[in-house]
């Protein structure tokens, strides 16, 4: 693969796996799946090797995606060597990722996922954690991730040249 994107949330069972599944789908539709690899992880290791949250999987299935392949992984310093772009779901995840950057220069490769959301605004630039809420929160997160992913894929040619 020529380019690799990592998606990171707290436990890697809700937000980042949803984004992982959606991004792989959008890359395939754009004909970029042979040039861009996708992985996801969590900054906390509590759910290592577990499938995604059943509510996240249900929302994905209901929208026509396949959530079955996901197994939670834990973010580590090694992810900087393995991925070109590292996208955090919220500021806390981003801070944890930056703390693990091997060098100051590599910290810039860690960014917020919603930097690519055309509807994001100052103070509204995180993907909210739907864990403690109901199904509507997962649906809202999916919609946010879909529109953000569409913009990310549209901007990939410029990102891959950088």
Secondary structure by P-SEA (a helix, b strand, c coil): ccbbbbbbccccccaaaaaaaaaaaaaaaacccccbbbbbbbcccccccccccaaaaaaaaaaccccccbbbbbbcccccccccbbbbccaaaaaaaaaaccccccccccccccccccccccccccccccccccaaaaaaaaaaaaaaaaaaaaaaaaaaac
